[in-house]
Amino acid sequence: MTAQETGPAAAVRALMEKYVEAVYKADVATLGTLFHPAAVTSGYLGDMLLAGSPEPFLVDVGGRPSMEATGAPYKAQILDIQASARTAGLRLEETGFFGTTSFVNYFHLLKVGDEWQIVSKTFESL
């Protein structure tokens, strides 16, 4: 969390830090709880357009040894958080995803009850 972040922005950063840790550790149980049940994911993996639920992403992350176990050089940086009382958006840049892939991701989140949840993820491999 940066010194300027308080309130909703700080809460959104905390959720996204859980996301990054769960991706790194291939903790799909935790990762799945961060997405709203109606969440969508869309983006490009190379030239292939993917669109649908987060399920294929969860299967991919959980279907191979974790980046933690393999020592992959995974790094993630949470950027550009914009948050109001119940809505938020941000950019997440990743390098070393399962060793070799880099991504730019854009997330939208909603506060549902007392919890922030990811409602959309758009991405592009670089």
C-alpha positions in Angstrom: 0.0 0.0 0.0 1.3 3.5 -0.8 1.2 6.3 1.7 -1.5 8.1 -0.3 -3.9 5.1 -0.3 -6.6 5.0 2.2 -10.2 3.8 2.3 -11.4 2.1 -0.8 -8.1 2.3 -2.7 -6.3 0.6 0.2 -8.9 -2.1 0.4 -8.7 -2.7 -3.3 -4.9 -3.0 -3.2 -5.2 -5.5 -0.3 -7.5 -7.7 -2.4 -5.2 -7.5 -5.4 -2.2 -8.4 -3.3 -4.1 -11.5 -2.3 -4.8 -12.1 -6.0 -1.0 -11.8 -6.8 -0.1 -14.2 -4.0 -2.7 -16.7 -5.0 -1.6 -16.7 -8.6 2.1 -17.1 -7.5 1.2 -20.0 -5.2 -1.4 -21.5 -7.6 -3.9 -21.2 -4.7 -7.0 -21.6 -6.9 -9.3 -22.0 -3.8 -8.4 -18.4 -2.7 -8.2 -17.1 -6.2 -11.8 -18.3 -6.9 -13.1 -16.4 -3.9 -11.8 -13.1 -5.2 -14.0 -13.2 -8.3 -17.7 -12.4 -8.2 -19.9 -15.3 -9.4 -20.9 -13.4 -12.5 -17.3 -12.2 -13.3 -16.0 -12.2 -16.8 -12.5 -12.4 -18.3 -11.6 -11.3 -21.8 -8.4 -10.7 -23.6 -5.6 -11.9 -25.8 -3.2 -14.7 -25.3 -0.9 -14.1 -28.2 -3.3 -13.7 -31.2 -6.0 -15.9 -29.6 -9.0 -14.0 -28.2 -10.4 -15.6 -25.0 -13.7 -14.5 -23.4 -15.8 -16.0 -20.8 -15.7 -16.8 -17.1 -12.6 -16.9 -14.9 -12.8 -20.7 -14.9 -10.3 -21.4 -17.7 -7.8 -19.1 -15.9 -8.3 -20.9 -12.6 -7.9 -24.3 -14.4 -4.7 -23.1 -16.1 -3.2 -21.7 -12.8 -4.1 -24.8 -10.9 -3.2 -27.3 -13.6 0.6 -27.0 -13.3 3.2 -26.6 -10.5 3.0 -23.3 -8.8 5.4 -20.5 -9.8 6.5 -20.6 -6.1 7.5 -24.3 -6.4 9.3 -23.9 -9.7 11.1 -20.6 -8.8 9.6 -18.8 -11.7 10.7 -15.1 -11.9 7.2 -13.9 -11.4 6.7 -10.2 -10.6 3.5 -8.2 -10.4 3.0 -4.5 -10.0 -0.4 -3.0 -9.1 -0.8 0.4 -10.9 -3.3 3.2 -11.4 -5.9 2.3 -8.8 -9.0 4.4 -9.1 -11.6 3.7 -6.4 -14.8 5.2 -5.1 -17.0 3.9 -2.3 -18.3 0.8 -4.2 -16.5 0.7 -7.6 -12.9 0.5 -8.6 -10.5 -0.1 -11.5 -6.8 -0.7 -11.8 -4.0 -1.9 -14.0 -1.8 -4.9 -13.0 1.4 -5.7 -14.9 3.0 -9.1 -14.6 6.3 -10.5 -15.8 7.7 -14.0 -15.6 4.2 -15.6 -15.5 5.0 -19.3 -15.4 8.6 -18.3 -16.3 8.3 -16.5 -19.7 5.1 -14.6 -20.3 4.3 -11.0 -19.5 0.8 -9.5 -19.2 -1.0 -6.2 -18.8 -4.3 -6.7 -17.0 -7.2 -4.3 -16.3 -9.5 -5.1 -13.5 -12.9 -3.7 -12.4 -14.1 -4.4 -8.9 -17.3 -3.9 -7.0 -17.9 -3.7 -3.3 -20.5 -6.3 -2.6 -21.7 -6.0 1.0 -18.5 -5.5 3.0 -16.2 -7.3 0.5 -14.5 -6.2 -2.7 -14.8 -8.6 -5.6 -13.4 -8.7 -9.1 -16.2 -8.4 -11.7 -14.0 -8.2 -14.8 -10.5 -8.8 -16.0 -9.2 -7.9 -19.4 -5.7 -8.9 -20.4 -3.1 -9.0 -23.1 0.0 -11.1 -23.2 3.0 -9.0 -24.3 
